[in-house]
Amino acid sequence: RNASLAREFDGVLSILAERGLVDVDRWQLTEGGEMLARVFHESDLLVAETVRRGVLDGIDAPTMAGLVSSFVYEHRSPDDPPPPWFPNRDVRDRYAQIERLSAELAFAEQQHGLAVHRPPDPTFFPVAHAWAAGEGFAEVAAEEALTGGGFVRAVKQLIDLLGQLAL
């Protein structure tokens, strides 16, 4: 049991070192590692690397809410999710960068024998985008056939993660 914990620790440390988030020689976090340490989320490394790579730079609040929602929302309906919606090509390209980064991290996690993070999910993007753009709850929920509880849960998680990124 301790050996598997040690292997997991070594795998995590290797990924962090490979990404320049920790200086193993001095046994300390780099600037990027300090930012990662402030992110409390199941996909924390994906979120931090998305920020470090500038994927979220220079975008408006609705687009920020939409893209960050891909980290917090998970489509759970037995029905297939609707096709992704993005307001323009630039936003679609930014989401594609997040997907590529997720695949890159998943590969590294597999290589080091770690559990693979949950991939991003763009299903909630139009809801988060509309809500952050000022549409009311009734309009957003009606358009997307959301329950009030599902909307509130997702938005609470989204607000929490956005607050962490704002620091």
N, C-alpha and C positions, 0 to 999 in steps of 0.2 A: 504494500500500500504506500509506504513512504517512497519507494523507488518510483512508482508511477507519478506521485506528486512531484518528485524531483525532476523526472523527465518532462512533465508538463511545464514546470518552472523554467527549465533549460530551453524548452521550445519557445515559450513566450519571450524570454530574455533574448534568444537568438533573433526572433522577428523584430523585436524593438531595436536591437543593435544594427541589424541589416538596414533598417529604415532610418537610422540616425537619431533615434529617440532616446537612447541611453548610451552613455560612454562607459563601457565595461571596464576599461583600464582605470578610470577614476571612480567608478561605481557611483555615478550620479546621472540624473536626467539632463538631457540637453534642453534647449528652449522648446523644441517641439514636444519633448517628453513632458515638460512642465504643463504645456497646454493639454496634452492627453490626460494628465493626472486630474484635470479639472472637469473632465467629461465622465459622467456617471450614466452609462447607457450600455445595453447589451451589445451594441455594435460600436463601442467607443473608438476602437482603432480605425474603423471605416470612417466614422464621423471626423475624427481628428485629421486623418490623411486627406479627406475631402477639403477641409479648411486649409490645411497646409499647402495643398496644390492649387489653391486659389479658385476652386470651382464655384465658390459662393461669393467671390469678389465682384463688386460693381453691379449688383442686382437690386431690384426694388423689393419692398417688403412682401407683396403677394408672392413673388417668385421665390423669395427666401423661404417663406412659410411652406410653399408647395414642395420645393426640393427637400427641405429638412423633414417634411412629413413622410418622405419615402423611408426614413430611418425608423420612424415610430409606428407606422401603420402596417398591419398585416391583414391581407384579405383572407377572411375565414369562412366565407359563404361556400356552400357546396356548389354554387353556380360559378362559372368562370368569371374572372374579373372583367370589367369593361376594358376596351382598348385604352391604352394610355392617352391622355390629352395634355398637350403643352401649348402655351399661347403662341409660341413662335419657334423657329428653327434653333436659335441660340439656346433657348431653355431646353429643348430636346437634346441638343448636343451636350449641354452640361449634365443632363441626366445620364446620357450615354457614358460620359466620363466617370460618373459615380458607379455605373454598372461595371465598367472595365476595371476600375479600382477594386471593386468588390470581388470580382473574379480573380484578380491578382492576389489579393489578401487570402482568399479561400484556398488558392493553390499553395501559398506559403504555409497556411495553417495545416493543410493536409500533409505537406512535406515534413512538417515538424511533429506530426502525430497529434495535433490538437483538434478539438471540436471546431467545426466551421461555423462562422457567424451566419445569422439570418441575412439573406440578400435584401437589397432595397426593394420596396414595393411602391410603384407610382400611382396606385389606385386612389389614394386620398388626395393626390395633387390638386385636382380641380376644386375639391371642397375647401382645402386649406387656402388655395389661391383666391377663391371667391370670398371666403370669410375675411381674409386679411385685406381684400380690396374694398370691404365695406358692405357686402351683401348681408342681409339679416339671416338669422338662424332658420326661420321658416322657409325662406326661398332656397337656401342651400340644402337643407334636409329634404325638402320636397323634390328638388331636381335630382338628387342622388339616391333617393329612397333609403335614407339613413334613419336609424332609430335615434332618439334623443340621447340615450345612454351611450351608444357607439360614438356619436359625434363628440359628446362631452369627454369621454375617456381619451379619444384620440387627440382632441385639442388640449387637454390637460398635459398629456405627455409631450405634445409639440411645444407648448409654452415653456414647459420645464427645460427641454433640450435647447430651445432658442435662448432662454435665460442663461444657460451654461455657456453657450457660444458667445454671448454678449460680453462676458467678463474678460 
